Each structure stands twice: as C-alpha cells, then as structure tokens.
Amino acid sequence: MEVVIIAVVVLAVIALICGVMLTVASKFMAVEVDERIPQVRECLPGANCGACGFAGCDGYAAALVEDPDLAVNLCVPGGASAAEQIGAVLGREAGEVVKKVAEVRCSGTCAATQSKMDYQGIESCSAAKLLFGGSGSCIYGCAGLGDCAKVCPENAIYLVGGVARVDTEACIGCGLCAKTCPNHVIEIRPAAAHVVVDCNSHQKGADTRKACTAGCIGCKLCERNCPEGAITVTDNLASVDYDKCTGCGKCAEVCPSKCIVALNVTAPAAAQE
C-alpha cells in the first residue's frame, strides 16, 4: 500500500513541477500577437480561397497588419463590405472593390461536340482526364463531371448539356472552381465584362471544328474588327483584355462559331447613327 501511495505522490509532484514549468514558459516565451489581427480576421468571410494572393484568411489578416502598404480590398468574396470594415480597423482607405465571377470558357455542349468513348470511371473530372484526356472529343473542354460544382461554397455552378455553367448572381468570385478544374477551363473575370470567349481550345481551326462546332478556330476576325484592340488571338485562341473592351459587341457579331458571347454590350456605332 505504501508503495502505491509513494508512486502517486511522486507522480503528483512531477505533474506539479511540469505545470509550473509550462506556466513560466508560456509567460516568458510567449509570442505577442497584434490584437488587430483577430479583429481584421473577423472582417473576412472565411472562404480561405486564396483569391487575395495569400494562403487563407488568416494569412491575409496577418499580412495586412504587418504591411501598411498592402491593399485592404483584395478579398473578392468579401467585397466592398469587408474592405470597408478592414479599413475601419486599420485606419486605411478601403478603395474600390471590383466584383468578379467565374466564367466557364467552353461552349462544347452535347449539341456541339461528342464523346470519344464511354467513360465508366469515377464521377470526377480529374479522374476522367487521366484516361486519354477525358471522354470528350475536345481535350481542352469542360469534362462535365462537376468537380467545380462540388467545391463551390455558394452552389453557384451547375451542369447544362454536359457543360458547367455559373450563376453569376450567386458567384462570389472566390476562384476555388478555377483551381479545381483539371483542364483550366474556368477563369475569374470582372462581373461587368462586356464579352467573353467561351472556348479553351488551342487546336488549329480544322482540328477544333472536328472536335466541336462551337469552338474558336483562330480566324482572327474578332481581332481585326475590334476598334479598341481589346481582343487578340494567340495560339489559335481569342482572348479579351477587359480593361480595353468598351462593349461594342463587334467581336461577337463577326465570330463565325459564336464562341464569343456578348454580355453587356452597347449598340455598334453604325446602329447609333
């Protein structure tokens, strides 16, 4: 019995000593945290999407406090509200926050393209891509198995005709879908963009036509007809400089495959006269 009592006493003394040592260590070795970091963190939505350029909301909050020159409006999901709150905490100007949304750059619906095989594997775009680039005839297009929809925190992505589409009203522009897409079909664009190129293929025109009737054939008609030089064709694929685009809609009008989609366009100059 005495042996048991002695063992219990020894363990209690050891525990007490360890507790005192940990208490002393936590006091003298503690790393001071700026109280503003948790305050800034509370202003952020918690999406941890990385759209701001940092690993997550915690990283952005710490960087904002440490770097007085870092912009407070980099959180796309948080928008103007988050920027204003952060600005109030840090005493900085919030600045303008440009709303951004995801765009699926693919028009290869079931009506425009076809399957090259009957895929019977895991319902995942990443898995399907490992098997000969996916089941679709265009290896650059949307695989249509919904990896993007599964990671969307706002349920803003759905499938129509074998291609993912975005509910721009619900989309917060976090970019998680773009990071998940194995074919890099999704881009994050300004919500106010006038036109978009809904194609991701870099194949030559003839090969694109064989794979998808709605694909960009690199004809450069859009490039030649854009009065602002806002659209260029590189590696057989058109792309839009959203900062230069004025929304005349000429590129969408002349596109033979109609892969350039007009969203918010003004009437062409000829029509206004």
C-alpha positions as a Python dict, from the first residue, in 0.01 Angstrom:
ca = {
    (1, 'M'): (0, 0, 0),
    (2, 'E'): (285, 235, 89),
    (3, 'V'): (442, 172, -249),
    (4, 'V'): (122, 279, -424),
    (5, 'I'): (96, 595, -212),
    (6, 'I'): (459, 685, -278),
    (7, 'A'): (409, 635, -655),
    (8, 'V'): (100, 858, -653),
    (9, 'V'): (281, 1128, -457),
    (10, 'V'): (580, 1117, -691),
    (11, 'L'): (359, 1146, -999),
    (12, 'A'): (168, 1436, -838),
    (13, 'V'): (494, 1619, -763),
    (14, 'I'): (620, 1562, -1118),
    (15, 'A'): (289, 1688, -1259),
    (16, 'L'): (306, 1996, -1037),
    (17, 'I'): (662, 2073, -1142),
    (18, 'C'): (574, 2029, -1512),
    (19, 'G'): (271, 2253, -1471),
    (20, 'V'): (480, 2527, -1311),
    (21, 'M'): (744, 2498, -1583),
    (22, 'L'): (482, 2522, -1861),
    (23, 'T'): (321, 2823, -1695),
    (24, 'V'): (654, 3001, -1665),
    (25, 'A'): (748, 2909, -2024),
    (26, 'S'): (415, 3030, -2163),
    (27, 'K'): (468, 3365, -1991),
    (28, 'F'): (830, 3432, -2079),
    (29, 'M'): (840, 3260, -2420),
    (30, 'A'): (504, 3374, -2550),
    (31, 'V'): (497, 3541, -2893),
    (32, 'E'): (299, 3860, -2879),
    (33, 'V'): (17, 3880, -3135),
    (34, 'D'): (-106, 4214, -3255),
    (35, 'E'): (-462, 4247, -3130),
    (36, 'R'): (-562, 4389, -3466),
    (37, 'I'): (-501, 4056, -3646),
    (38, 'P'): (-806, 3878, -3497),
    (39, 'Q'): (-1008, 4197, -3550),
    (40, 'V'): (-918, 4200, -3920),
    (41, 'R'): (-979, 3826, -3942),
    (42, 'E'): (-1334, 3880, -3819),
    (43, 'C'): (-1395, 4112, -4114),
    (44, 'L'): (-1309, 3841, -4367),
    (45, 'P'): (-1565, 3583, -4489),
    (46, 'G'): (-1361, 3274, -4405),
    (47, 'A'): (-1368, 3123, -4753),
    (48, 'N'): (-991, 3059, -4740),
    (49, 'C'): (-998, 3060, -5119),
    (50, 'G'): (-666, 3233, -5179),
    (51, 'A'): (-813, 3490, -5418),
    (52, 'C'): (-630, 3761, -5224),
    (53, 'G'): (-295, 3601, -5304),
    (54, 'F'): (-240, 3454, -4958),
    (55, 'A'): (-285, 3101, -4827),
    (56, 'G'): (-608, 3189, -4650),
    (57, 'C'): (-794, 3449, -4446),
    (58, 'D'): (-555, 3414, -4152),
    (59, 'G'): (-256, 3479, -4377),
    (60, 'Y'): (-417, 3784, -4537),
    (61, 'A'): (-519, 3925, -4198),
    (62, 'A'): (-165, 3892, -4061),
    (63, 'A'): (-14, 4042, -4377),
    (64, 'L'): (-249, 4340, -4363),
    (65, 'V'): (-140, 4425, -4011),
    (66, 'E'): (231, 4372, -4085),
    (67, 'D'): (239, 4557, -4417),
    (68, 'P'): (90, 4909, -4403),
    (69, 'D'): (105, 4937, -4783),
    (70, 'L'): (-94, 4620, -4855),
    (71, 'A'): (-433, 4694, -5011),
    (72, 'V'): (-735, 4615, -4795),
    (73, 'N'): (-960, 4540, -5093),
    (74, 'L'): (-802, 4215, -5214),
    (75, 'C'): (-1074, 3991, -5071),
    (76, 'V'): (-1304, 3929, -5366),
    (77, 'P'): (-1564, 3719, -5179),
    (78, 'G'): (-1584, 3977, -4900),
    (79, 'G'): (-1635, 4260, -5148),
    (80, 'A'): (-1677, 4623, -5053),
    (81, 'S'): (-1821, 4539, -4712),
    (82, 'A'): (-1510, 4351, -4598),
    (83, 'A'): (-1280, 4621, -4737),
    (84, 'E'): (-1466, 4894, -4550),
    (85, 'Q'): (-1459, 4702, -4223),
    (86, 'I'): (-1087, 4626, -4257),
    (87, 'G'): (-1019, 4988, -4346),
    (88, 'A'): (-1200, 5098, -4030),
    (89, 'V'): (-992, 4863, -3814),
    (90, 'L'): (-660, 4966, -3968),
    (91, 'G'): (-743, 5328, -4041),
    (92, 'R'): (-691, 5297, -4418),
    (93, 'E'): (-889, 5381, -4728),
    (94, 'A'): (-1095, 5086, -4845),
    (95, 'G'): (-1067, 5165, -5217),
    (96, 'E'): (-1284, 5022, -5492),
    (97, 'V'): (-1358, 4651, -5500),
    (98, 'V'): (-1426, 4510, -5846),
    (99, 'K'): (-1679, 4228, -5828),
    (100, 'K'): (-1557, 3919, -6008),
    (101, 'V'): (-1728, 3599, -6113),
    (102, 'A'): (-1630, 3267, -6263),
    (103, 'E'): (-1665, 3204, -6636),
    (104, 'V'): (-1662, 2855, -6788),
    (105, 'R'): (-1477, 2902, -7115),
    (106, 'C'): (-1642, 2620, -7302),
    (107, 'S'): (-1937, 2602, -7542),
    (108, 'G'): (-1900, 2231, -7605),
    (109, 'T'): (-2245, 2113, -7510),
    (110, 'C'): (-2382, 1780, -7625),
    (111, 'A'): (-2522, 1956, -7934),
    (112, 'A'): (-2183, 2097, -8038),
    (113, 'T'): (-1949, 1810, -7963),
    (114, 'Q'): (-1947, 1438, -7898),
    (115, 'S'): (-1788, 1175, -7679),
    (116, 'K'): (-1490, 977, -7799),
    (117, 'M'): (-1550, 696, -7551),
    (118, 'D'): (-1799, 569, -7294),
    (119, 'Y'): (-1639, 666, -6965),
    (120, 'Q'): (-1735, 429, -6682),
    (121, 'G'): (-1499, 552, -6410),
    (122, 'I'): (-1519, 774, -6104),
    (123, 'E'): (-1752, 1072, -6142),
    (124, 'S'): (-1468, 1322, -6131),
    (125, 'C'): (-1318, 1548, -6397),
    (126, 'S'): (-968, 1492, -6258),
    (127, 'A'): (-1011, 1115, -6274),
    (128, 'A'): (-1156, 1123, -6624),
    (129, 'K'): (-870, 1339, -6750),
    (130, 'L'): (-621, 1067, -6655),
    (131, 'L'): (-785, 838, -6911),
    (132, 'F'): (-683, 969, -7254),
    (133, 'G'): (-758, 1328, -7154),
    (134, 'G'): (-1125, 1263, -7075),
    (135, 'S'): (-1424, 1128, -7261),
    (136, 'G'): (-1494, 1436, -7472),
    (137, 'S'): (-1368, 1481, -7826),
    (138, 'C'): (-1205, 1811, -7721),
    (139, 'I'): (-931, 1757, -7464),
    (140, 'Y'): (-939, 2128, -7375),
    (141, 'G'): (-1309, 2144, -7292),
    (142, 'C'): (-1523, 2100, -6984),
    (143, 'A'): (-1530, 1737, -6872),
    (144, 'G'): (-1878, 1791, -6732),
    (145, 'L'): (-1844, 1576, -6420),
    (146, 'G'): (-1884, 1861, -6173),
    (147, 'D'): (-1560, 1890, -5975),
    (148, 'C'): (-1612, 2267, -5982),
    (149, 'A'): (-1971, 2238, -5856),
    (150, 'K'): (-1860, 2019, -5566),
    (151, 'V'): (-1614, 2278, -5430),
    (152, 'C'): (-1832, 2587, -5486),
    (153, 'P'): (-1924, 2726, -5141),
    (154, 'E'): (-2227, 2909, -5283),
    (155, 'N'): (-2367, 2631, -5505),
    (156, 'A'): (-2332, 2873, -5795),
    (157, 'I'): (-2222, 2614, -6052),
    (158, 'Y'): (-2449, 2365, -6226),
    (159, 'L'): (-2431, 2140, -6532),
    (160, 'V'): (-2627, 2205, -6851),
    (161, 'G'): (-2587, 1993, -7163),
    (162, 'G'): (-2270, 1834, -7029),
    (163, 'V'): (-2101, 2167, -6957),
    (164, 'A'): (-2066, 2357, -6630),
    (165, 'R'): (-2239, 2693, -6608),
    (166, 'V'): (-2222, 2968, -6346),
    (167, 'D'): (-2499, 3155, -6168),
    (168, 'T'): (-2327, 3493, -6169),
    (169, 'E'): (-2571, 3634, -5915),
    (170, 'A'): (-2470, 3372, -5660),
    (171, 'C'): (-2100, 3354, -5752),
    (172, 'I'): (-1863, 3536, -5514),
    (173, 'G'): (-1554, 3503, -5735),
    (174, 'C'): (-1355, 3302, -5481),
    (175, 'G'): (-1175, 3108, -5757),
    (176, 'L'): (-1196, 2764, -5592),
    (177, 'C'): (-1364, 2625, -5904),
    (178, 'A'): (-1086, 2757, -6127),
    (179, 'K'): (-822, 2593, -5908),
    (180, 'T'): (-1010, 2263, -5910),
    (181, 'C'): (-1073, 2237, -6285),
    (182, 'P'): (-811, 1999, -6433),
    (183, 'N'): (-847, 2150, -6782),
    (184, 'H'): (-821, 2509, -6659),
    (185, 'V'): (-1145, 2588, -6839),
    (186, 'I'): (-1265, 2832, -6573),
    (187, 'E'): (-1137, 3187, -6541),
    (188, 'I'): (-1226, 3459, -6291),
    (189, 'R'): (-1340, 3767, -6480),
    (190, 'P'): (-1486, 4107, -6390),
    (191, 'A'): (-1861, 4077, -6338),
    (192, 'A'): (-1909, 4381, -6560),
    (193, 'A'): (-1725, 4228, -6858),
    (194, 'H'): (-1893, 4308, -7189),
    (195, 'V'): (-1794, 3997, -7383),
    (196, 'V'): (-1637, 3661, -7302),
    (197, 'V'): (-1469, 3395, -7510),
    (198, 'D'): (-1633, 3066, -7417),
    (199, 'C'): (-1367, 2839, -7560),
    (200, 'N'): (-1042, 2700, -7422),
    (201, 'S'): (-906, 2509, -7722),
    (202, 'H'): (-562, 2578, -7863),
    (203, 'Q'): (-601, 2338, -8156),
    (204, 'K'): (-582, 2460, -8512),
    (205, 'G'): (-910, 2565, -8670),
    (206, 'A'): (-970, 2247, -8869),
    (207, 'D'): (-899, 2024, -8569),
    (208, 'T'): (-1121, 2237, -8347),
    (209, 'R'): (-1406, 2209, -8596),
    (210, 'K'): (-1378, 1830, -8591),
    (211, 'A'): (-1395, 1824, -8212),
    (212, 'C'): (-1652, 2097, -8152),
    (213, 'T'): (-1864, 2312, -8383),
    (214, 'A'): (-1877, 2590, -8124),
    (215, 'G'): (-1502, 2621, -8070),
    (216, 'C'): (-1269, 2909, -8156),
    (217, 'I'): (-1099, 2844, -8490),
    (218, 'G'): (-843, 3123, -8457),
    (219, 'C'): (-966, 3304, -8769),
    (220, 'K'): (-881, 3647, -8617),
    (221, 'L'): (-1199, 3810, -8747),
    (222, 'C'): (-1266, 3933, -8394),
    (223, 'E'): (-914, 4072, -8365),
    (224, 'R'): (-936, 4257, -8697),
    (225, 'N'): (-1278, 4404, -8625),
    (226, 'C'): (-1220, 4524, -8269),
    (227, 'P'): (-1185, 4905, -8281),
    (228, 'E'): (-1007, 4915, -7944),
    (229, 'G'): (-760, 4632, -7995),
    (230, 'A'): (-915, 4463, -7692),
    (231, 'I'): (-925, 4113, -7838),
    (232, 'T'): (-628, 3916, -7966),
    (233, 'V'): (-572, 3564, -8095),
    (234, 'T'): (-276, 3374, -7951),
    (235, 'D'): (-206, 3005, -8010),
    (236, 'N'): (-532, 2971, -8207),
    (237, 'L'): (-747, 3108, -7924),
    (238, 'A'): (-907, 3451, -7882),
    (239, 'S'): (-880, 3636, -7551),
    (240, 'V'): (-1026, 3963, -7425),
    (241, 'D'): (-848, 4247, -7249),
    (242, 'Y'): (-1132, 4353, -7022),
    (243, 'D'): (-968, 4686, -6944),
    (244, 'K'): (-968, 4788, -7312),
    (245, 'C'): (-1307, 4646, -7411),
    (246, 'T'): (-1577, 4913, -7449),
    (247, 'G'): (-1863, 4676, -7521),
    (248, 'C'): (-1932, 4750, -7885),
    (249, 'G'): (-2004, 4380, -7941),
    (250, 'K'): (-1840, 4373, -8284),
    (251, 'C'): (-1629, 4069, -8200),
    (252, 'A'): (-1933, 3863, -8101),
    (253, 'E'): (-2111, 3977, -8417),
    (254, 'V'): (-1841, 3859, -8657),
    (255, 'C'): (-1740, 3538, -8476),
    (256, 'P'): (-1830, 3251, -8714),
    (257, 'S'): (-1855, 2986, -8443),
    (258, 'K'): (-2030, 3217, -8194),
    (259, 'C'): (-1795, 3121, -7913),
    (260, 'I'): (-1766, 3492, -7826),
    (261, 'V'): (-2067, 3576, -7613),
    (262, 'A'): (-2199, 3929, -7567),
    (263, 'L'): (-2300, 4002, -7207),
    (264, 'N'): (-2326, 4377, -7157),
    (265, 'V'): (-2277, 4549, -7491),
    (266, 'T'): (-2365, 4887, -7629),
    (267, 'A'): (-2510, 4936, -7975),
    (268, 'P'): (-2248, 4941, -8253),
    (269, 'A'): (-2152, 5286, -8374),
    (270, 'A'): (-2322, 5227, -8711),
    (271, 'A'): (-2651, 5147, -8539),
    (272, 'Q'): (-2640, 5463, -8330),
    (273, 'E'): (-2622, 5698, -8630),
}
